[in-house]
Amino acid sequence: MKGSKVIRESETVELKASLAELKVGLVSMCAILNKHGAGELWFGIKNNGAIQGLTVTDKTLRDLSQAVAAHIEPKVFPKITQETLSGKTCVKVSFSGKAVPYFAHGRAYMRVADEDRQLTARELESLILHKNREALRWDNEPCACAIKELNSKKVRQFVKRAGLAWDTLANALTKLDLIRDGQLVNAARLFFSKTPPMQLRCAVFGGTTSSHIIDRHDFDGDILELIEEAQKYILKNIHIGMRLNGLYREDVPEISTAALREAVINAFCHRDYRDPDYIHIAVFKDRVEIRSPGGLYDGLTIRKMRKGNVSKRRNPLIAELFRRIQMVEAWGRGMPLILENEPDAKFWEIAKIFIASFDRPSFVQEEGEVGDSTTQVEAQVEAQVEAQVEAQVELRILKACSNEPLSSGEIAQVLGHRKLSGNIRKALPSLREKGLLEYTLPDKPHSRLQKYRLTEKGKRSLKGEGGSVK
């Protein structure tokens, strides 16, 4: 290839001036494969894009191919070509692979901007789990439940509701993809077990905080039964108005029934069933909260979620069973449906708990005499949430730095961000002021080599205080 093509380093392109940098070049190959699955490695180009060129023979290309084969695992079979740029000879290595994680010289790396960062043991474990998440999905895993432990009447009713033909219990379960290699999977027990497979916890509070409980009720049942119980509990404990529809009286809850039902279904559909916590329904004077363990899944954010038509499914088999009986759609319409009916609905995530919150208009009417307003209520709730979020971010930063000192960029990566977020920028000086973190280079606060490490107080805070940030 001839010409004056300009090449720059990026997350998928690495430049090396000469073959003397072959070892670090292979590390870059490994890092790019683990992040993007494909990329390019050039020899004969400086990292600033200046074309230097190099002497290339058949032996050069052969030695390069053998080095890749010897030092990259699992095996990669790159395309190695001789290219001419600005009249100078360079070598281009094009590579791709899906067998992550990849290792270079026995170590795993991840591409971050144009740099290669060695993965920690925890990050490597997360990478492997992410790769195998289809096989490791909770709803898809075999369970210790036999067919005789299922309620055949429940299965028959479900099959009828789904519009499928009934012949035998075993065939019905097979059609629903609930038998794998002769064993029932967890989703089968969740929907059809004779004994209640899960619990729902509900409470009504006398104010805007959880300090005063008026009513508390725990429900046991299968997933479909608990969805109905959750909705009934909410409607029983919020205000119901009325309007005339022709000659008939029609009940009108202060919160949209459609929005509530969709939020409840989403909580059961997308929760993390490996987490032993329960789904909670909390009815406060000013709002109703639906809390689901597990948090958002696979990089989904509140902002993306609010835009709608986004489907990130932690439990695809459970979601498919809901779709069969028209409880959910396959097009990520749940969030738009909630916002169409309740535009002021709020969503946030605290400590891997996803919360959907709906304001109660009756609160302003009842409490108006003492000066409460919707704005004041929202400000109070948001302030509480913000404080909890800040505490969780600080705790996660301390845990991230518990093994080794980390730069601010590395901390952001460990916490799942591509770059520093506002929460992290705010938390780092706060942790230093509290004496929990310290600079590794105290005399050079603005150095690019600056890292953060736990102080003795920080170590005690993690170990002795159960992980709380003091």
Contacts in CASP RR format, 6 or more apart in sequence:
PFRMAT RR
TARGET T0000
AUTHOR 0000-0000-0000
METHOD contacts of the structure
MODEL  1
MKGSKVIRESETVELKASLAELKVGLVSMCAILNKHGAGELWFGIKNNGA
IQGLTVTDKTLRDLSQAVAAHIEPKVFPKITQETLSGKTCVKVSFSGKAV
PYFAHGRAYMRVADEDRQLTARELESLILHKNREALRWDNEPCACAIKEL
NSKKVRQFVKRAGLAWDTLANALTKLDLIRDGQLVNAARLFFSKTPPMQL
RCAVFGGTTSSHIIDRHDFDGDILELIEEAQKYILKNIHIGMRLNGLYRE
DVPEISTAALREAVINAFCHRDYRDPDYIHIAVFKDRVEIRSPGGLYDGL
TIRKMRKGNVSKRRNPLIAELFRRIQMVEAWGRGMPLILENEPDAKFWEI
AKIFIASFDRPSFVQEEGEVGDSTTQVEAQVEAQVEAQVEAQVELRILKA
CSNEPLSSGEIAQVLGHRKLSGNIRKALPSLREKGLLEYTLPDKPHSRLQ
KYRLTEKGKRSLKGEGGSVK
1 83 0 8 1.000
1 84 0 8 1.000
1 85 0 8 1.000
2 84 0 8 1.000
2 85 0 8 1.000
2 87 0 8 1.000
3 84 0 8 1.000
3 85 0 8 1.000
3 86 0 8 1.000
3 87 0 8 1.000
4 85 0 8 1.000
4 86 0 8 1.000
5 85 0 8 1.000
6 49 0 8 1.000
7 13 0 8 1.000
7 15 0 8 1.000
7 42 0 8 1.000
7 45 0 8 1.000
7 49 0 8 1.000
7 85 0 8 1.000
8 49 0 8 1.000
9 15 0 8 1.000
9 47 0 8 1.000
9 49 0 8 1.000
9 114 0 8 1.000
10 114 0 8 1.000
11 32 0 8 1.000
11 35 0 8 1.000
11 36 0 8 1.000
11 111 0 8 1.000
11 112 0 8 1.000
11 113 0 8 1.000
11 114 0 8 1.000
12 32 0 8 1.000
12 36 0 8 1.000
12 38 0 8 1.000
12 39 0 8 1.000
12 40 0 8 1.000
12 111 0 8 1.000
13 39 0 8 1.000
13 40 0 8 1.000
13 41 0 8 1.000
13 42 0 8 1.000
14 25 0 8 1.000
14 28 0 8 1.000
14 29 0 8 1.000
14 32 0 8 1.000
14 40 0 8 1.000
14 41 0 8 1.000
14 42 0 8 1.000
14 114 0 8 1.000
15 42 0 8 1.000
15 44 0 8 1.000
15 45 0 8 1.000
15 46 0 8 1.000
15 47 0 8 1.000
15 49 0 8 1.000
16 22 0 8 1.000
16 24 0 8 1.000
16 25 0 8 1.000
16 41 0 8 1.000
16 42 0 8 1.000
16 43 0 8 1.000
16 44 0 8 1.000
16 45 0 8 1.000
16 47 0 8 1.000
17 43 0 8 1.000
17 44 0 8 1.000
17 45 0 8 1.000
17 46 0 8 1.000
17 47 0 8 1.000
17 52 0 8 1.000
18 43 0 8 1.000
18 44 0 8 1.000
18 52 0 8 1.000
18 54 0 8 1.000
19 43 0 8 1.000
19 54 0 8 1.000
19 60 0 8 1.000
19 64 0 8 1.000
19 91 0 8 1.000
21 43 0 8 1.000
22 43 0 8 1.000
22 64 0 8 1.000
22 67 0 8 1.000
23 71 0 8 1.000
23 105 0 8 1.000
24 116 0 8 1.000
25 41 0 8 1.000
26 67 0 8 1.000
26 68 0 8 1.000
26 71 0 8 1.000
26 72 0 8 1.000
26 104 0 8 1.000
26 105 0 8 1.000
27 104 0 8 1.000
27 105 0 8 1.000
27 107 0 8 1.000
27 109 0 8 1.000
27 116 0 8 1.000
28 41 0 8 1.000
28 109 0 8 1.000
28 111 0 8 1.000
28 116 0 8 1.000
29 39 0 8 1.000
29 41 0 8 1.000
29 68 0 8 1.000
29 72 0 8 1.000
29 76 0 8 1.000
29 78 0 8 1.000
29 93 0 8 1.000
29 95 0 8 1.000
29 102 0 8 1.000
29 104 0 8 1.000
30 72 0 8 1.000
30 102 0 8 1.000
30 103 0 8 1.000
30 104 0 8 1.000
30 107 0 8 1.000
30 108 0 8 1.000
30 109 0 8 1.000
30 116 0 8 1.000
31 104 0 8 1.000
31 109 0 8 1.000
31 110 0 8 1.000
31 111 0 8 1.000
31 116 0 8 1.000
31 117 0 8 1.000
32 38 0 8 1.000
32 39 0 8 1.000
32 95 0 8 1.000
32 111 0 8 1.000
33 39 0 8 1.000
33 76 0 8 1.000
33 95 0 8 1.000
33 96 0 8 1.000
33 97 0 8 1.000
33 100 0 8 1.000
33 102 0 8 1.000
34 100 0 8 1.000
34 101 0 8 1.000
34 102 0 8 1.000
34 108 0 8 1.000
34 109 0 8 1.000
34 110 0 8 1.000
34 111 0 8 1.000
34 119 0 8 1.000
34 127 0 8 1.000
35 110 0 8 1.000
35 111 0 8 1.000
35 112 0 8 1.000
36 111 0 8 1.000
37 96 0 8 1.000
37 97 0 8 1.000
37 98 0 8 1.000
37 100 0 8 1.000
38 95 0 8 1.000
38 96 0 8 1.000
38 97 0 8 1.000
39 94 0 8 1.000
39 95 0 8 1.000
39 96 0 8 1.000
40 92 0 8 1.000
40 93 0 8 1.000
40 94 0 8 1.000
40 95 0 8 1.000
41 78 0 8 1.000
41 92 0 8 1.000
41 93 0 8 1.000
41 95 0 8 1.000
42 90 0 8 1.000
42 91 0 8 1.000
42 92 0 8 1.000
42 93 0 8 1.000
43 54 0 8 1.000
43 64 0 8 1.000
43 90 0 8 1.000
43 91 0 8 1.000
43 93 0 8 1.000
44 51 0 8 1.000
44 52 0 8 1.000
44 53 0 8 1.000
44 54 0 8 1.000
44 88 0 8 1.000
44 89 0 8 1.000
44 90 0 8 1.000
44 91 0 8 1.000
45 51 0 8 1.000
45 52 0 8 1.000
45 53 0 8 1.000
45 85 0 8 1.000
45 90 0 8 1.000
46 52 0 8 1.000
47 114 0 8 1.000
51 85 0 8 1.000
51 86 0 8 1.000
51 88 0 8 1.000
51 90 0 8 1.000
52 88 0 8 1.000
53 85 0 8 1.000
53 88 0 8 1.000
53 89 0 8 1.000
53 90 0 8 1.000
54 89 0 8 1.000
54 90 0 8 1.000
54 91 0 8 1.000
55 89 0 8 1.000
56 82 0 8 1.000
56 89 0 8 1.000
56 91 0 8 1.000
60 91 0 8 1.000
61 80 0 8 1.000
61 82 0 8 1.000
61 91 0 8 1.000
64 80 0 8 1.000
64 91 0 8 1.000
64 93 0 8 1.000
65 78 0 8 1.000
65 80 0 8 1.000
68 76 0 8 1.000
68 78 0 8 1.000
68 93 0 8 1.000
68 95 0 8 1.000
69 75 0 8 1.000
71 104 0 8 1.000
71 105 0 8 1.000
72 102 0 8 1.000
72 103 0 8 1.000
72 104 0 8 1.000
73 102 0 8 1.000
73 103 0 8 1.000
73 106 0 8 1.000
74 99 0 8 1.000
74 102 0 8 1.000
76 95 0 8 1.000
76 96 0 8 1.000
76 97 0 8 1.000
76 102 0 8 1.000
78 93 0 8 1.000
78 94 0 8 1.000
78 95 0 8 1.000
79 93 0 8 1.000
79 94 0 8 1.000
79 95 0 8 1.000
80 91 0 8 1.000
80 92 0 8 1.000
80 93 0 8 1.000
80 94 0 8 1.000
81 91 0 8 1.000
81 92 0 8 1.000
81 94 0 8 1.000
82 89 0 8 1.000
82 90 0 8 1.000
82 91 0 8 1.000
82 92 0 8 1.000
83 89 0 8 1.000
83 90 0 8 1.000
83 91 0 8 1.000
83 92 0 8 1.000
84 90 0 8 1.000
100 127 0 8 1.000
100 131 0 8 1.000
101 108 0 8 1.000
101 119 0 8 1.000
101 124 0 8 1.000
101 127 0 8 1.000
101 128 0 8 1.000
101 131 0 8 1.000
102 108 0 8 1.000
107 118 0 8 1.000
107 119 0 8 1.000
108 118 0 8 1.000
108 119 0 8 1.000
108 124 0 8 1.000
108 127 0 8 1.000
109 116 0 8 1.000
109 117 0 8 1.000
109 118 0 8 1.000
109 119 0 8 1.000
110 116 0 8 1.000
110 117 0 8 1.000
110 119 0 8 1.000
110 123 0 8 1.000
110 127 0 8 1.000
110 413 0 8 1.000
111 117 0 8 1.000
112 413 0 8 1.000
117 410 0 8 1.000
117 413 0 8 1.000
119 127 0 8 1.000
120 403 0 8 1.000
120 404 0 8 1.000
120 414 0 8 1.000
123 414 0 8 1.000
129 136 0 8 1.000
134 140 0 8 1.000
137 314 0 8 1.000
137 315 0 8 1.000
137 316 0 8 1.000
137 317 0 8 1.000
138 186 0 8 1.000
138 272 0 8 1.000
138 273 0 8 1.000
138 274 0 8 1.000
138 315 0 8 1.000
139 185 0 8 1.000
139 186 0 8 1.000
139 187 0 8 1.000
139 190 0 8 1.000
139 273 0 8 1.000
139 315 0 8 1.000
139 316 0 8 1.000
139 317 0 8 1.000
139 318 0 8 1.000
140 180 0 8 1.000
140 185 0 8 1.000
140 186 0 8 1.000
140 187 0 8 1.000
140 316 0 8 1.000
140 317 0 8 1.000
141 185 0 8 1.000
141 186 0 8 1.000
142 180 0 8 1.000
142 181 0 8 1.000
142 183 0 8 1.000
142 184 0 8 1.000
142 185 0 8 1.000
142 186 0 8 1.000
143 183 0 8 1.000
143 184 0 8 1.000
143 185 0 8 1.000
143 186 0 8 1.000
143 188 0 8 1.000
143 189 0 8 1.000
145 184 0 8 1.000
145 188 0 8 1.000
145 189 0 8 1.000
145 193 0 8 1.000
146 184 0 8 1.000
147 169 0 8 1.000
147 170 0 8 1.000
147 173 0 8 1.000
147 184 0 8 1.000
149 189 0 8 1.000
149 193 0 8 1.000
149 194 0 8 1.000
149 195 0 8 1.000
150 169 0 8 1.000
150 173 0 8 1.000
150 184 0 8 1.000
150 188 0 8 1.000
150 189 0 8 1.000
150 192 0 8 1.000
150 193 0 8 1.000
150 194 0 8 1.000
151 192 0 8 1.000
151 193 0 8 1.000
151 194 0 8 1.000
152 169 0 8 1.000
154 191 0 8 1.000
154 192 0 8 1.000
154 222 0 8 1.000
155 169 0 8 1.000
155 172 0 8 1.000
155 173 0 8 1.000
155 192 0 8 1.000
156 166 0 8 1.000
156 172 0 8 1.000
158 176 0 8 1.000
158 191 0 8 1.000
158 192 0 8 1.000
158 321 0 8 1.000
158 324 0 8 1.000
158 325 0 8 1.000
159 165 0 8 1.000
159 166 0 8 1.000
159 172 0 8 1.000
159 175 0 8 1.000
159 176 0 8 1.000
160 166 0 8 1.000
161 325 0 8 1.000
162 176 0 8 1.000
162 324 0 8 1.000
162 325 0 8 1.000
164 172 0 8 1.000
164 175 0 8 1.000
164 324 0 8 1.000
166 172 0 8 1.000
170 179 0 8 1.000
173 179 0 8 1.000
173 184 0 8 1.000
173 188 0 8 1.000
176 188 0 8 1.000
176 321 0 8 1.000
176 324 0 8 1.000
177 317 0 8 1.000
177 320 0 8 1.000
178 184 0 8 1.000
178 185 0 8 1.000
178 187 0 8 1.000
178 188 0 8 1.000
178 317 0 8 1.000
179 185 0 8 1.000
179 188 0 8 1.000
185 317 0 8 1.000
186 273 0 8 1.000
187 315 0 8 1.000
187 317 0 8 1.000
187 318 0 8 1.000
187 321 0 8 1.000
189 197 0 8 1.000
190 197 0 8 1.000
190 198 0 8 1.000
190 222 0 8 1.000
190 223 0 8 1.000
190 273 0 8 1.000
190 318 0 8 1.000
191 222 0 8 1.000
191 223 0 8 1.000
191 224 0 8 1.000
191 321 0 8 1.000
192 222 0 8 1.000
193 222 0 8 1.000
196 220 0 8 1.000
196 221 0 8 1.000
196 222 0 8 1.000
197 221 0 8 1.000
197 222 0 8 1.000
197 223 0 8 1.000
198 220 0 8 1.000
198 221 0 8 1.000
198 222 0 8 1.000
198 223 0 8 1.000
198 226 0 8 1.000
198 278 0 8 1.000
199 218 0 8 1.000
199 219 0 8 1.000
199 220 0 8 1.000
199 221 0 8 1.000
199 226 0 8 1.000
199 278 0 8 1.000
200 218 0 8 1.000
200 219 0 8 1.000
200 220 0 8 1.000
200 221 0 8 1.000
200 226 0 8 1.000
200 229 0 8 1.000
200 230 0 8 1.000
200 278 0 8 1.000
200 279 0 8 1.000
200 281 0 8 1.000
201 216 0 8 1.000
201 218 0 8 1.000
201 219 0 8 1.000
201 278 0 8 1.000
201 279 0 8 1.000
201 280 0 8 1.000
201 281 0 8 1.000
202 216 0 8 1.000
202 217 0 8 1.000
202 218 0 8 1.000
202 219 0 8 1.000
202 229 0 8 1.000
202 230 0 8 1.000
202 233 0 8 1.000
202 280 0 8 1.000
202 281 0 8 1.000
202 282 0 8 1.000
202 283 0 8 1.000
203 210 0 8 1.000
203 213 0 8 1.000
203 215 0 8 1.000
203 216 0 8 1.000
203 217 0 8 1.000
203 280 0 8 1.000
203 281 0 8 1.000
203 282 0 8 1.000
203 283 0 8 1.000
204 213 0 8 1.000
204 214 0 8 1.000
204 215 0 8 1.000
204 216 0 8 1.000
204 237 0 8 1.000
204 283 0 8 1.000
205 211 0 8 1.000
205 212 0 8 1.000
205 213 0 8 1.000
205 214 0 8 1.000
205 282 0 8 1.000
205 283 0 8 1.000
205 284 0 8 1.000
205 285 0 8 1.000
206 212 0 8 1.000
206 213 0 8 1.000
206 214 0 8 1.000
206 284 0 8 1.000
206 285 0 8 1.000
207 284 0 8 1.000
207 285 0 8 1.000
207 286 0 8 1.000
208 284 0 8 1.000
208 285 0 8 1.000
208 286 0 8 1.000
208 287 0 8 1.000
208 377 0 8 1.000
208 380 0 8 1.000
208 381 0 8 1.000
209 284 0 8 1.000
210 282 0 8 1.000
210 284 0 8 1.000
215 237 0 8 1.000
217 233 0 8 1.000
219 225 0 8 1.000
219 226 0 8 1.000
219 229 0 8 1.000
219 230 0 8 1.000
219 233 0 8 1.000
221 229 0 8 1.000
223 268 0 8 1.000
223 318 0 8 1.000
226 268 0 8 1.000
226 279 0 8 1.000
227 261 0 8 1.000
227 264 0 8 1.000
227 265 0 8 1.000
227 268 0 8 1.000
227 327 0 8 1.000
230 264 0 8 1.000
230 267 0 8 1.000
230 279 0 8 1.000
230 281 0 8 1.000
230 290 0 8 1.000
231 257 0 8 1.000
231 260 0 8 1.000
231 261 0 8 1.000
231 264 0 8 1.000
233 281 0 8 1.000
233 283 0 8 1.000
234 255 0 8 1.000
234 260 0 8 1.000
234 264 0 8 1.000
234 281 0 8 1.000
234 283 0 8 1.000
234 288 0 8 1.000
235 253 0 8 1.000
235 257 0 8 1.000
235 260 0 8 1.000
237 283 0 8 1.000
238 253 0 8 1.000
238 254 0 8 1.000
238 255 0 8 1.000
238 283 0 8 1.000
238 288 0 8 1.000
238 360 0 8 1.000
238 362 0 8 1.000
239 253 0 8 1.000
239 254 0 8 1.000
239 360 0 8 1.000
239 362 0 8 1.000
240 251 0 8 1.000
240 252 0 8 1.000
240 253 0 8 1.000
240 254 0 8 1.000
241 251 0 8 1.000
241 252 0 8 1.000
241 253 0 8 1.000
241 254 0 8 1.000
242 249 0 8 1.000
242 250 0 8 1.000
242 251 0 8 1.000
242 252 0 8 1.000
243 249 0 8 1.000
243 250 0 8 1.000
243 252 0 8 1.000
244 250 0 8 1.000
253 260 0 8 1.000
254 360 0 8 1.000
254 361 0 8 1.000
254 362 0 8 1.000
255 288 0 8 1.000
255 342 0 8 1.000
255 358 0 8 1.000
255 359 0 8 1.000
255 360 0 8 1.000
256 341 0 8 1.000
256 342 0 8 1.000
258 337 0 8 1.000
258 341 0 8 1.000
259 337 0 8 1.000
259 338 0 8 1.000
259 341 0 8 1.000
259 342 0 8 1.000
259 345 0 8 1.000
259 358 0 8 1.000
260 288 0 8 1.000
260 290 0 8 1.000
260 358 0 8 1.000
262 334 0 8 1.000
262 337 0 8 1.000
262 338 0 8 1.000
263 290 0 8 1.000
263 338 0 8 1.000
263 345 0 8 1.000
263 356 0 8 1.000
263 358 0 8 1.000
264 281 0 8 1.000
264 290 0 8 1.000
265 322 0 8 1.000
265 327 0 8 1.000
265 328 0 8 1.000
266 292 0 8 1.000
266 328 0 8 1.000
266 334 0 8 1.000
266 356 0 8 1.000
267 279 0 8 1.000
267 290 0 8 1.000
267 291 0 8 1.000
267 292 0 8 1.000
267 354 0 8 1.000
267 356 0 8 1.000
268 279 0 8 1.000
268 292 0 8 1.000
268 318 0 8 1.000
269 313 0 8 1.000
269 315 0 8 1.000
269 318 0 8 1.000
269 319 0 8 1.000
269 322 0 8 1.000
269 328 0 8 1.000
270 292 0 8 1.000
270 297 0 8 1.000
270 313 0 8 1.000
270 314 0 8 1.000
270 315 0 8 1.000
270 319 0 8 1.000
270 354 0 8 1.000
271 279 0 8 1.000
271 292 0 8 1.000
271 293 0 8 1.000
271 294 0 8 1.000
271 314 0 8 1.000
271 315 0 8 1.000
271 354 0 8 1.000
272 293 0 8 1.000
272 294 0 8 1.000
272 295 0 8 1.000
272 314 0 8 1.000
272 352 0 8 1.000
273 315 0 8 1.000
275 293 0 8 1.000
275 294 0 8 1.000
275 352 0 8 1.000
277 293 0 8 1.000
277 353 0 8 1.000
278 293 0 8 1.000
279 290 0 8 1.000
279 291 0 8 1.000
279 292 0 8 1.000
279 293 0 8 1.000
280 289 0 8 1.000
280 290 0 8 1.000
280 291 0 8 1.000
281 288 0 8 1.000
281 289 0 8 1.000
281 290 0 8 1.000
281 291 0 8 1.000
282 288 0 8 1.000
282 289 0 8 1.000
282 291 0 8 1.000
284 360 0 8 1.000
285 360 0 8 1.000
285 363 0 8 1.000
285 366 0 8 1.000
285 367 0 8 1.000
286 359 0 8 1.000
286 360 0 8 1.000
286 363 0 8 1.000
286 377 0 8 1.000
286 381 0 8 1.000
287 357 0 8 1.000
287 358 0 8 1.000
287 359 0 8 1.000
287 360 0 8 1.000
287 363 0 8 1.000
287 377 0 8 1.000
287 381 0 8 1.000
288 357 0 8 1.000
288 358 0 8 1.000
288 360 0 8 1.000
289 355 0 8 1.000
289 356 0 8 1.000
289 357 0 8 1.000
289 358 0 8 1.000
290 355 0 8 1.000
290 356 0 8 1.000
290 357 0 8 1.000
291 353 0 8 1.000
291 354 0 8 1.000
291 355 0 8 1.000
292 353 0 8 1.000
292 354 0 8 1.000
292 355 0 8 1.000
292 356 0 8 1.000
293 352 0 8 1.000
293 353 0 8 1.000
293 354 0 8 1.000
294 314 0 8 1.000
294 352 0 8 1.000
294 353 0 8 1.000
294 354 0 8 1.000
295 349 0 8 1.000
295 352 0 8 1.000
295 353 0 8 1.000
295 354 0 8 1.000
296 302 0 8 1.000
296 305 0 8 1.000
296 312 0 8 1.000
296 349 0 8 1.000
296 354 0 8 1.000
297 312 0 8 1.000
297 313 0 8 1.000
297 314 0 8 1.000
298 312 0 8 1.000
298 314 0 8 1.000
299 312 0 8 1.000
300 310 0 8 1.000
300 312 0 8 1.000
302 347 0 8 1.000
302 348 0 8 1.000
302 349 0 8 1.000
304 310 0 8 1.000
305 335 0 8 1.000
305 347 0 8 1.000
306 335 0 8 1.000
306 339 0 8 1.000
306 347 0 8 1.000
307 335 0 8 1.000
308 332 0 8 1.000
308 333 0 8 1.000
308 334 0 8 1.000
308 335 0 8 1.000
308 336 0 8 1.000
309 331 0 8 1.000
309 332 0 8 1.000
309 333 0 8 1.000
309 336 0 8 1.000
310 332 0 8 1.000
310 335 0 8 1.000
311 330 0 8 1.000
311 331 0 8 1.000
311 332 0 8 1.000
313 319 0 8 1.000
319 328 0 8 1.000
322 328 0 8 1.000
323 329 0 8 1.000
323 330 0 8 1.000
328 334 0 8 1.000
338 345 0 8 1.000
338 356 0 8 1.000
339 345 0 8 1.000
342 358 0 8 1.000
344 358 0 8 1.000
344 359 0 8 1.000
345 356 0 8 1.000
345 357 0 8 1.000
345 358 0 8 1.000
346 356 0 8 1.000
346 357 0 8 1.000
346 358 0 8 1.000
346 359 0 8 1.000
346 381 0 8 1.000
347 354 0 8 1.000
347 355 0 8 1.000
347 356 0 8 1.000
347 357 0 8 1.000
348 354 0 8 1.000
348 355 0 8 1.000
348 357 0 8 1.000
348 385 0 8 1.000
348 389 0 8 1.000
349 355 0 8 1.000
350 385 0 8 1.000
350 388 0 8 1.000
350 389 0 8 1.000
350 392 0 8 1.000
351 388 0 8 1.000
351 392 0 8 1.000
357 381 0 8 1.000
359 374 0 8 1.000
359 377 0 8 1.000
359 378 0 8 1.000
363 372 0 8 1.000
363 377 0 8 1.000
364 372 0 8 1.000
364 373 0 8 1.000
364 374 0 8 1.000
364 377 0 8 1.000
389 423 0 8 1.000
390 423 0 8 1.000
390 426 0 8 1.000
390 427 0 8 1.000
390 430 0 8 1.000
391 469 0 8 1.000
393 415 0 8 1.000
393 423 0 8 1.000
393 424 0 8 1.000
393 427 0 8 1.000
394 427 0 8 1.000
394 430 0 8 1.000
394 431 0 8 1.000
394 436 0 8 1.000
394 469 0 8 1.000
395 467 0 8 1.000
395 468 0 8 1.000
395 469 0 8 1.000
396 415 0 8 1.000
397 411 0 8 1.000
397 415 0 8 1.000
397 424 0 8 1.000
397 427 0 8 1.000
397 428 0 8 1.000
397 431 0 8 1.000
397 437 0 8 1.000
397 452 0 8 1.000
398 431 0 8 1.000
398 436 0 8 1.000
398 437 0 8 1.000
398 454 0 8 1.000
398 458 0 8 1.000
398 461 0 8 1.000
398 462 0 8 1.000
398 467 0 8 1.000
398 469 0 8 1.000
399 462 0 8 1.000
399 467 0 8 1.000
400 406 0 8 1.000
400 411 0 8 1.000
400 414 0 8 1.000
400 415 0 8 1.000
401 411 0 8 1.000
401 437 0 8 1.000
401 452 0 8 1.000
401 453 0 8 1.000
401 454 0 8 1.000
402 454 0 8 1.000
402 459 0 8 1.000
402 462 0 8 1.000
404 453 0 8 1.000
405 440 0 8 1.000
405 451 0 8 1.000
405 452 0 8 1.000
405 453 0 8 1.000
406 414 0 8 1.000
406 451 0 8 1.000
406 452 0 8 1.000
407 449 0 8 1.000
407 450 0 8 1.000
407 451 0 8 1.000
407 452 0 8 1.000
408 420 0 8 1.000
408 424 0 8 1.000
408 425 0 8 1.000
408 428 0 8 1.000
408 450 0 8 1.000
408 452 0 8 1.000
409 419 0 8 1.000
409 420 0 8 1.000
410 451 0 8 1.000
411 424 0 8 1.000
411 428 0 8 1.000
411 452 0 8 1.000
412 418 0 8 1.000
412 419 0 8 1.000
412 420 0 8 1.000
412 421 0 8 1.000
412 424 0 8 1.000
415 421 0 8 1.000
415 424 0 8 1.000
417 424 0 8 1.000
428 437 0 8 1.000
428 452 0 8 1.000
431 437 0 8 1.000
431 452 0 8 1.000
431 469 0 8 1.000
432 438 0 8 1.000
432 439 0 8 1.000
432 452 0 8 1.000
434 457 0 8 1.000
434 469 0 8 1.000
434 470 0 8 1.000
435 455 0 8 1.000
435 457 0 8 1.000
435 458 0 8 1.000
436 454 0 8 1.000
436 455 0 8 1.000
436 457 0 8 1.000
436 458 0 8 1.000
436 461 0 8 1.000
436 469 0 8 1.000
436 470 0 8 1.000
437 452 0 8 1.000
437 453 0 8 1.000
437 454 0 8 1.000
437 455 0 8 1.000
437 458 0 8 1.000
438 452 0 8 1.000
438 453 0 8 1.000
438 454 0 8 1.000
438 455 0 8 1.000
439 445 0 8 1.000
439 450 0 8 1.000
439 451 0 8 1.000
439 452 0 8 1.000
440 450 0 8 1.000
440 451 0 8 1.000
440 452 0 8 1.000
440 453 0 8 1.000
441 447 0 8 1.000
441 449 0 8 1.000
441 450 0 8 1.000
441 451 0 8 1.000
444 450 0 8 1.000
454 462 0 8 1.000
461 467 0 8 1.000
461 468 0 8 1.000
461 469 0 8 1.000
461 470 0 8 1.000
END
